[in-house]
Amino acid sequence: MTTRQTWDCDVQLDLRGLACPLPVLKTRKALLGLASGGRVLVEATDPLAAIDLPHFVREAGHRLVVAETVDGVYRCIVERA
C-alpha cells in the first residue's frame, strides 16, 4: 500500500486575492467533484480563510490534512470525506 505525501493533491486552487466567502465556496465546489479521499490544495490570502476554511471542513465532515500560513498566504490540504 502506498501512502500519499502530505502536500499531494488532486486539485489545486489559487484563491489569492479573493475575499470571504469565495475561498470557502470554491473549496466546497472543488470537493464536490472529487471521490472520497480526494484532496484539494487551497492557497488564499484572505485573513479570514485561516478561520473559515477549517470551520467549513469540520462542519462538512471532511479532514484538514495540513495547514500553514507563510508570508500572508494560507495553504491547506482538505481531504474529502
N, CA and C of each residue as an Amber inpcrd file, in Angstrom:
protein
   243
   0.8360000  -1.1810000   0.0000000   0.0000000   0.0000000   0.0000000
   0.8780000   1.2400000   0.0000000   0.5720000   2.1990000  -0.8590000
   1.3430000   3.4220000  -0.9640000   0.6750000   4.5200000  -0.1480000
   1.4650000   5.2650000   0.6090000   0.9170000   6.3930000   1.3460000
   1.1950000   7.6710000   0.5750000   0.3000000   8.6160000   0.6890000
   0.4380000   9.8820000  -0.0220000   1.3420000  10.8250000   0.7590000
   2.1070000  11.6020000   0.0320000   2.8920000  12.6560000   0.6600000
   1.9230000  13.7180000   1.1760000   2.3260000  14.4450000   2.2040000
   1.4430000  15.4150000   2.8410000   0.8560000  16.4270000   1.8640000
   1.6660000  16.9810000   0.9750000   1.1840000  18.0470000   0.0920000
   0.6930000  17.5310000  -1.2630000   0.5730000  16.2050000  -1.4460000
  -0.0040000  15.6740000  -2.6810000  -1.4870000  16.0240000  -2.7300000
  -1.9750000  16.3700000  -3.9200000  -3.3920000  16.7040000  -4.0310000
  -3.8870000  16.4100000  -5.4370000  -5.2020000  16.3300000  -5.5750000
  -5.8420000  16.0720000  -6.8570000  -6.2030000  17.3720000  -7.5770000
  -6.5080000  18.4050000  -6.8090000  -6.9170000  19.7040000  -7.3490000
  -6.1510000  20.7910000  -6.6070000  -5.7110000  21.8090000  -7.3520000
  -5.0610000  22.9700000  -6.7370000  -5.9200000  24.1950000  -6.9840000
  -6.2070000  24.9260000  -5.9140000  -6.9950000  26.1480000  -6.0210000
  -6.1360000  27.3420000  -5.6130000  -5.8940000  28.2540000  -6.5410000
  -5.2000000  29.5050000  -6.2390000  -6.2770000  30.5550000  -5.9930000
  -6.5770000  30.7860000  -4.7340000  -7.6510000  31.7010000  -4.3530000
  -7.0950000  33.0020000  -3.7790000  -5.8300000  33.2680000  -4.0660000
  -5.2140000  34.5070000  -3.5900000  -5.9330000  35.7000000  -4.2070000
  -6.2180000  36.6780000  -3.3630000  -6.9050000  37.8830000  -3.8140000
  -8.4160000  37.8240000  -3.6750000  -8.9660000  36.6590000  -3.4040000
 -10.4170000  36.5380000  -3.2370000 -10.8030000  36.7380000  -1.7770000
 -11.9200000  37.4260000  -1.5660000 -12.3910000  37.7130000  -0.2110000
 -13.5000000  36.7490000   0.1820000 -13.7330000  36.6680000   1.4680000
 -14.7910000  35.8710000   2.0670000 -16.1210000  36.2360000   1.4070000
 -16.9350000  35.2810000   1.0630000 -16.9120000  33.8490000   1.3260000
 -16.3570000  33.0110000   0.1740000 -15.7510000  33.6430000  -0.8320000
 -15.3360000  32.9080000  -2.0330000 -14.3560000  31.7610000  -1.7810000
 -13.3490000  31.8910000  -0.9150000 -12.4680000  30.7360000  -0.6940000
 -13.2190000  29.4840000  -0.2190000 -14.1510000  29.6530000   0.6700000
 -14.9210000  28.5020000   1.1610000 -15.8380000  27.9620000   0.0640000
 -16.5000000  28.8320000  -0.6560000 -17.4260000  28.3860000  -1.6990000
 -16.6890000  27.6460000  -2.8180000 -15.5490000  28.1380000  -3.2300000
 -14.7850000  27.4800000  -4.2930000 -14.1740000  26.1580000  -3.8160000
 -13.7700000  26.1100000  -2.5510000 -13.2560000  24.8580000  -1.9900000
 -14.3660000  23.8170000  -1.9290000 -15.5310000  24.2340000  -1.4870000
 -16.6850000  23.3330000  -1.4120000 -17.0090000  22.7590000  -2.7920000
 -17.0260000  23.6160000  -3.8110000 -17.3300000  23.1770000  -5.1700000
 -16.2790000  22.1840000  -5.6750000 -15.0110000  22.4510000  -5.3910000
 -13.9420000  21.5420000  -5.8210000 -14.0790000  20.1820000  -5.1450000
 -14.4240000  20.1660000  -3.8640000 -14.5830000  18.9100000  -3.1370000
 -15.7560000  18.0870000  -3.6760000 -16.8010000  18.7520000  -4.1110000
 -17.9690000  18.0370000  -4.6480000 -17.6120000  17.2290000  -5.8920000
 -16.5960000  17.6700000  -6.6210000 -16.1900000  16.9720000  -7.8270000
 -15.2280000  15.8210000  -7.5950000 -14.8810000  15.5520000  -6.3470000
 -13.9210000  14.5030000  -6.0200000 -14.5870000  13.3150000  -5.3410000
 -13.9660000  12.1680000  -5.5060000 -14.4060000  10.9760000  -4.7780000
 -13.9010000  11.0750000  -3.3380000 -14.4270000  10.2370000  -2.4890000
 -13.9740000  10.1780000  -1.1030000 -12.4690000   9.9300000  -1.0760000
 -11.7460000  10.6900000  -0.2540000 -10.2960000  10.5680000  -0.1710000
  -9.5600000  11.5110000  -1.0990000 -10.2850000  12.1570000  -2.0160000
  -9.6710000  13.1400000  -2.9020000  -9.2210000  14.3620000  -2.1190000
  -8.1650000  15.0070000  -2.5880000  -7.5930000  16.1350000  -1.8560000
  -7.5400000  17.4030000  -2.7000000  -7.7770000  18.5290000  -2.0130000
  -7.7070000  19.8460000  -2.6370000  -6.6550000  20.6680000  -1.8970000
  -5.7290000  21.2490000  -2.6620000  -4.7700000  22.2030000  -2.1190000
  -5.3640000  23.5870000  -2.3060000  -5.4870000  24.3280000  -1.2180000
  -6.0480000  25.6740000  -1.2550000  -4.9660000  26.6670000  -0.8590000
  -4.8350000  27.7410000  -1.6440000  -3.9610000  28.8550000  -1.2950000
  -4.8110000  30.1100000  -1.3090000  -4.8420000  30.8290000  -0.1820000
  -5.6950000  32.0080000  -0.0510000  -4.9760000  33.0940000   0.7340000
  -5.2670000  34.3450000   0.3970000  -4.6670000  35.4730000   1.1130000
  -5.6650000  36.1820000   2.0190000  -6.9260000  35.8560000   1.9320000
  -7.9230000  36.4560000   2.8210000  -7.6120000  36.0180000   4.2510000
  -7.3840000  36.9760000   5.1630000  -7.0490000  36.5900000   6.5440000
  -8.0980000  35.7040000   7.2110000  -9.3440000  35.8320000   6.7950000
 -10.4040000  35.0070000   7.3890000 -10.3840000  33.5690000   6.8950000
  -9.6610000  33.2890000   5.8180000  -9.6050000  31.9210000   5.2970000
  -9.0340000  30.9590000   6.3290000  -8.0810000  31.4260000   7.1290000
  -7.4780000  30.5700000   8.1600000  -8.4760000  30.1870000   9.2470000
  -9.5560000  30.9200000   9.3440000 -10.6200000  30.6140000  10.3080000
 -11.7690000  29.8900000   9.6110000 -12.1930000  30.4620000   8.4700000
 -13.3790000  29.9550000   7.7740000 -13.1850000  28.5640000   7.1680000
 -12.0450000  28.3180000   6.5390000 -11.8410000  27.0200000   5.8920000
 -11.8060000  25.8650000   6.8920000 -11.0240000  25.9510000   7.9820000
 -11.0730000  24.8500000   8.9550000 -12.4740000  24.6360000   9.5390000
 -13.1970000  25.7330000   9.7540000 -14.5640000  25.6140000  10.2810000
 -15.4510000  24.8830000   9.2670000 -15.3840000  25.2780000   8.0020000
 -16.1610000  24.6090000   6.9560000 -15.8130000  23.1180000   6.8860000
 -14.5180000  22.8160000   6.9000000 -14.0600000  21.4240000   6.7950000
 -14.6300000  20.5840000   7.9300000 -14.5450000  21.1060000   9.1350000
 -15.0480000  20.3900000  10.3120000 -16.5650000  20.1930000  10.2210000
 -17.2860000  21.2530000   9.8660000 -18.7460000  21.1770000   9.8030000
 -19.2270000  20.2310000   8.6990000 -18.4860000  20.1650000   7.5910000
 -18.8890000  19.3210000   6.4650000 -18.4260000  17.8770000   6.6250000
 -17.6030000  17.6020000   7.6400000 -17.1550000  16.2410000   7.8900000
 -15.9270000  15.8260000   7.1020000 -15.2880000  16.7820000   6.4440000
 -14.0600000  16.4860000   5.6990000 -12.8790000  16.4930000   6.6720000
 -11.6580000  16.3560000   6.1370000 -10.4760000  16.3170000   7.0010000
  -9.4610000  17.3610000   6.5430000  -9.0040000  18.1620000   7.4830000
  -7.9270000  19.1150000   7.2340000  -6.6230000  18.3580000   7.4510000
  -5.9240000  18.0510000   6.3550000  -4.7160000  17.2360000   6.4170000
  -3.5650000  18.0350000   6.9850000  -3.3690000  19.2420000   6.4840000
  -2.2830000  20.1100000   6.9190000  -2.6610000  21.5470000   6.5840000
  -2.1670000  22.4830000   7.3890000  -2.4250000  23.8970000   7.1360000
  -1.2460000  24.7160000   7.6410000  -0.9600000  25.7980000   6.9250000
   0.1110000  26.7040000   7.3270000  -0.1460000  28.0720000   6.7170000
   0.4300000  29.0890000   7.3400000   0.4040000  30.4280000   6.7830000
   1.8380000  30.8920000   6.6560000   2.2340000  31.2400000   5.4330000
   3.5910000  31.7020000   5.1670000   3.5020000  32.9550000   4.3080000
   4.1310000  34.0230000   4.7850000   4.1500000  35.2990000   4.0490000
   2.7550000  35.7510000   3.6370000   1.7930000  35.5900000   4.5250000
   0.4320000  36.0590000   4.2780000  -0.4170000  35.1560000   3.4010000
   0.1170000  34.0000000   3.0300000  -0.6560000  33.0520000   2.2150000
  -1.0020000  31.8450000   3.0690000  -2.3020000  31.5950000   3.2240000
  -2.7870000  30.4270000   3.9560000  -2.8440000  29.2730000   2.9680000
  -2.1760000  28.1790000   3.2800000  -2.1820000  26.9580000   2.4530000
  -2.7270000  25.8170000   3.2800000  -3.5780000  25.0390000   2.6600000
  -4.0750000  23.8570000   3.3580000  -4.4360000  22.7820000   2.3610000
  -4.4510000  21.5600000   2.8570000  -4.9360000  20.4230000   2.0890000
  -6.1940000  19.9250000   2.7840000  -7.2710000  19.8140000   2.0140000
  -8.5370000  19.2950000   2.5200000  -8.8010000  17.9710000   1.8180000
  -9.1130000  16.9500000   2.6180000  -9.4320000  15.6330000   2.0800000
 -10.9380000  15.3960000   2.1960000 -11.5370000  15.0290000   1.0800000
 -12.9840000  14.7950000   1.0850000 -13.3420000  13.5480000   1.8880000
 -14.4200000  13.6790000   2.6580000 -14.9080000  12.5640000   3.4820000
 -15.4910000  11.4770000   2.6150000
